Amino acid sequence: MEQTNTTVIGTSPKLAETVQLLQQRRPGYSLPQACYNSAEVFAADMEQIFCKEWLYVGLTCEIPQLGNFITLEVGNNPITIVRNKQGVQAFHNVCRHRGSRLCTSKKGKVAKLVCPYHQWTYELDGQLLYAGNEMGDQFDKADFPLKQVHTKTAGGYIFISLAENPPEIDGFLAELERYLEPYDLENAKVAVQSEIIEQANWKLVLENNRECYHCAGSHPELLNTLLEWDDTNDPRASDAFKAHVARKAAEWEADNIPHEHISFGLRNRMVRMPLAEGKVAMTIDGSPACQKLLGRVKERDLGSLRILHLPNSWNHGQGDHLITFQVIPVGPQQTKVITKWVVHKDAVEGVDYDVEKLRRVWDATNDQDRTLAEENQRGINSIAYEPGPYSPTYEFGVVNFIDWYADTLVANALGQTLPIALPE
C-alpha cells in the first residue's frame, strides 16, 4: 500500500498509527512486531475487523428448538444467539435497564429472556415484555427492545456482524449453501467440542492454518489422511495428485456433490479435495469416523470440503462428519480456538461413533499448532525480531491472509469500501 492518509474513523487508541504501520509494511513479509503483540493494534483489530466484518459463530443445529440459545463474546461485547419464531437471531446480550448480561451460560433453553439482576423480561424476538411497575407511568416498554445484531445463516452455519452497515456477503453465503446442502446440517448435531487457549496473537493462529509448509515436520497424525495441496494449480502439485483429483471429481459430479474451487477475493474460499488414496475420513488410520453418513451423502469417500472464512474460521467436511474451527481473539497474545465435530443427529455415541476416534487427529493437530503458534509468539516478542519473507509457493495462503487483513483494517478505519469480491 502506498497510501499515507491517516484520517481515521474509530476510537481505539493509536488507530492512526496502526493504519500507517500497515500502509507502510513490506508486502510479502510478515507483519511488524507491534501487529502481533501491541495492545493498541489488538484494540484496532477488534474495532475494525471483529466488530465490522462477518464472523462465523456457530451452527443452527446447536439451537434446534424454540428458545435454545448460545452465547459468545466479541471482545468486550457479549452476544446471545437464539432460535425464535422468525428463525435464528443474534442480540447484544445486554439488558436495556442497567446493562447486565441476560444469558450467563454458554448455552441453554428458555421460554423468555429474563435479566437475572432485576427480572426485566424480553420475548425471544427481543421485545421488552415486563419491567415492573417501578418504572413509572411514563415508561414505554416499546422504547427498550434488545439491540439486534445482524444475523445470516447458510447451510447450517450462523454468521453475525456487529457493524451498523455490514459488508456484502450474500454471494458467498449462496455458494456456501450449495456446497453444504449434501450434509443437511439442520439434521446434524455436535458430537463433541473442544476449547483451547493459545498464548499467541490471533493472526499467528490464522497464519499457521493458512500453510502446510510446517505439516511434514509437525503433523504426523494429520498427514496420514490429508493431502496438503488444495488446488491442482498449486505449483507443487504432482501429476499423480492431479490424476487422483480428476478421478474423485468425476465420482462427486455423478452424485451432484459440489467440488470446484471457488473463492470470493481473499476472504472466502471453498474447494473439495480428496484425502489420501484409500482414506475416507480424518481418523488416525483413515477409516470411517461415524457409521451413519450425513444428509443425503451416499458414498463415504467425499474427501474434505475445505471452507475458509476470514477472519475467524476454517472447516473440513467429510462424508460422515464435519469439523468446524472458530477463532476468538482474547488478548494481544491470547486466542481461543473452538473445534466442533459434527455428525448426523441420529448417530449414537458408542454405536455409530467413538468420540476418542472421532477427535484424535485434530486434538493432536490442534495441540501441535498451539505449540507452534506460542513459540512463534515468543520469538516475535524478542528485540531481534524483524519481518521475514514468506515463500510465494509454500506460504501463498499466508500472504493472502495478511493482505486481506491489512487492506480490510485500513479500509474500514478510513471509511472506505473495498470492491465486492465476485466468485472466481
Secondary structure, 3 states (H helix, E strand, C coil): CCCCCCCCCCCCCCHHHHHHHHHCCCCCECCCCHHHHCHHHHHHHHHHHHCCCCEEEEEHHHCCCCCEEEEEEECCEEEEEEEECCEEEEEECCCCCCCCCCCCCCEEECCCEECCCCCCEECCCCCEEECCHHHCCCCCHHHCCCCEEEEEEECCEEEEECCCCCCCCHHHHHHHHHHHHHHCHHHEEEEEEEEEEECCCHHHHHHHHCCCCCHHHHCCCHHHCCCCCCCCCCCCCCHHHHHHHHHHHHHHHHCCCCCCCEEECCCEEEEEECCCCCCCCCCCCCCCCECCCCCCCCCCCCCEEEEEECCCEEEEECCCCEEEEEEEEEECCEEEEEEEEEEECCCCECCCECHHHHHHHHHHHHHHHHHHHHHHHHHHCCCCCCCCECCCCCCHHHHHHHHHHHHHHHHHHCCCCCCCCCEC
